[in-house]
Amino acid sequence: MSAEDLEKYETEMELQLYKEYRDVVGLFSYVIETERRFYLANHYKLDVHSVDGEVYFEVTMSDAWVWDMYRPARFVKNVKVVTFKDVNIEELAKTDLELPADKPGFDG
């Protein structure tokens, strides 16, 4: 396999991963980013620890999806990440296109 073939394969895998992300992002409430991975999750717990002046973070997630093109199964039930690097957590906004079931005049 040539370097060009490998690059083409990786590009195709990244595109496939992006399409999967686009399809599943609406199923999750949070985006959680660490130095090594990007996660979508519905539940998380963040604990900050300090040992001998060193601070580290422990993030526990459940009902999650992992952005990793080399991973055959990206949906995971439970994930625990321990890191000395930054952790970014963002709550995803729900789309404005969703209609509430109890909206007056909606016979849905």
C-alpha contacts under 8 A as a table, 3 or more apart, distances in Angstrom:
res1	aa1	res2	aa2	distance
1	M	5	D	6.03
1	M	6	L	6.70
2	S	5	D	5.11
2	S	6	L	6.30
3	A	6	L	5.06
3	A	7	E	6.14
4	E	7	E	5.11
4	E	8	K	6.15
5	D	8	K	5.08
5	D	9	Y	6.14
6	L	9	Y	5.05
6	L	10	E	6.20
7	E	10	E	5.14
7	E	11	T	6.12
8	K	11	T	5.10
8	K	12	E	6.21
9	Y	12	E	5.16
9	Y	13	M	6.19
10	E	13	M	4.98
10	E	14	E	6.14
11	T	14	E	5.14
11	T	15	L	6.25
12	E	15	L	5.11
12	E	16	Q	6.17
13	M	16	Q	5.06
13	M	17	L	6.11
13	M	69	M	6.33
14	E	17	L	4.96
14	E	18	Y	6.11
14	E	69	M	6.50
15	L	18	Y	5.07
15	L	19	K	6.24
16	Q	19	K	5.15
16	Q	20	E	6.29
17	L	20	E	5.06
17	L	21	Y	6.14
17	L	67	W	7.39
17	L	68	D	7.78
17	L	69	M	6.18
18	Y	21	Y	4.96
18	Y	22	R	6.14
19	K	22	R	5.06
19	K	23	D	6.28
20	E	23	D	5.07
20	E	24	V	6.28
21	Y	24	V	5.28
21	Y	25	V	5.71
21	Y	67	W	7.70
22	R	25	V	5.65
22	R	26	G	7.96
23	D	26	G	7.26
24	V	27	L	5.52
24	V	28	F	7.48
25	V	28	F	5.72
25	V	40	L	7.08
26	G	29	S	7.81
26	G	94	K	7.63
28	F	40	L	6.00
28	F	41	A	5.44
28	F	42	N	5.11
28	F	64	A	7.81
28	F	92	L	7.61
29	S	40	L	7.38
29	S	41	A	6.16
29	S	42	N	4.90
29	S	43	H	7.71
29	S	91	E	5.85
29	S	92	L	5.30
29	S	93	A	7.77
30	Y	40	L	5.67
30	Y	41	A	5.23
30	Y	42	N	6.00
30	Y	43	H	7.63
30	Y	89	I	6.80
30	Y	90	E	5.58
30	Y	91	E	4.49
30	Y	92	L	5.40
31	V	38	F	7.35
31	V	39	Y	5.79
31	V	40	L	4.73
31	V	41	A	6.51
31	V	88	N	7.94
31	V	89	I	5.75
31	V	90	E	5.18
31	V	91	E	6.41
31	V	92	L	6.82
32	I	38	F	5.99
32	I	39	Y	5.03
32	I	40	L	6.22
32	I	41	A	7.36
32	I	87	V	7.14
32	I	88	N	5.67
32	I	89	I	4.55
32	I	90	E	6.53
33	E	36	R	7.94
33	E	37	R	6.10
33	E	38	F	4.54
33	E	39	Y	6.17
33	E	87	V	5.80
33	E	88	N	5.06
33	E	89	I	6.49
34	T	37	R	5.36
34	T	38	F	6.33
34	T	83	T	7.78
34	T	85	K	7.27
34	T	86	D	6.42
34	T	87	V	4.92
34	T	88	N	6.63
35	E	85	K	6.40
35	E	86	D	6.93
35	E	87	V	7.45
37	R	66	V	7.17
37	R	67	W	6.52
37	R	68	D	7.30
38	F	66	V	6.15
38	F	67	W	5.30
38	F	68	D	7.94
39	Y	64	A	6.63
39	Y	65	W	5.62
39	Y	66	V	4.71
39	Y	67	W	6.08
40	L	64	A	5.43
40	L	65	W	5.07
40	L	66	V	6.61
41	A	44	Y	7.00
41	A	61	M	6.42
41	A	62	S	6.42
41	A	63	D	5.69
41	A	64	A	4.15
41	A	65	W	6.40
42	N	61	M	7.73
42	N	62	S	6.67
42	N	63	D	5.77
42	N	64	A	6.61
43	H	61	M	5.66
43	H	62	S	5.39
43	H	63	D	6.74
44	Y	59	V	6.85
44	Y	60	T	5.47
44	Y	61	M	4.27
44	Y	62	S	6.41
45	K	59	V	5.70
45	K	60	T	5.16
45	K	61	M	6.54
46	L	57	F	6.99
46	L	58	E	5.85
46	L	59	V	4.63
46	L	60	T	6.58
47	D	57	F	5.83
47	D	58	E	5.10
47	D	59	V	6.41
48	V	55	V	7.02
48	V	56	Y	5.99
48	V	57	F	4.72
48	V	58	E	6.39
49	H	55	V	5.62
49	H	56	Y	5.32
49	H	57	F	6.15
49	H	58	E	7.63
50	S	53	G	5.98
50	S	54	E	5.39
50	S	55	V	4.38
50	S	56	Y	6.38
51	V	54	E	5.23
51	V	55	V	6.55
55	V	84	F	6.55
56	Y	82	V	7.09
56	Y	83	T	5.66
56	Y	84	F	4.42
56	Y	85	K	7.31
57	F	81	V	7.93
57	F	82	V	5.66
57	F	83	T	5.35
57	F	84	F	6.23
57	F	85	K	7.75
57	F	87	V	7.56
58	E	80	K	7.02
58	E	81	V	5.68
58	E	82	V	4.50
58	E	83	T	6.63
59	V	79	V	7.99
59	V	80	K	5.66
59	V	81	V	5.14
59	V	82	V	6.48
60	T	78	N	7.35
60	T	79	V	5.72
60	T	80	K	4.43
60	T	81	V	6.47
61	M	64	A	6.58
61	M	78	N	5.67
61	M	79	V	5.06
61	M	80	K	6.35
62	S	76	V	7.42
62	S	77	K	5.36
62	S	78	N	4.37
62	S	79	V	6.29
63	D	75	F	7.54
63	D	76	V	6.23
63	D	77	K	4.85
63	D	78	N	6.43
64	A	75	F	5.86
64	A	76	V	5.29
64	A	77	K	6.26
64	A	78	N	7.04
64	A	79	V	7.56
65	W	74	R	5.35
65	W	75	F	4.47
65	W	76	V	6.01
66	V	74	R	5.07
66	V	75	F	6.57
66	V	76	V	7.54
67	W	74	R	7.05
68	D	71	R	5.54
68	D	74	R	7.15
69	M	72	P	7.74
71	R	74	R	6.20
73	A	76	V	7.55
76	V	79	V	7.02
83	T	86	D	7.66
94	K	98	E	7.96
95	T	98	E	6.11
96	D	99	L	7.86
99	L	103	K	7.33
100	P	103	K	5.48
101	A	106	F	7.39
101	A	108	G	6.95
102	D	106	F	7.33
103	K	106	F	5.60
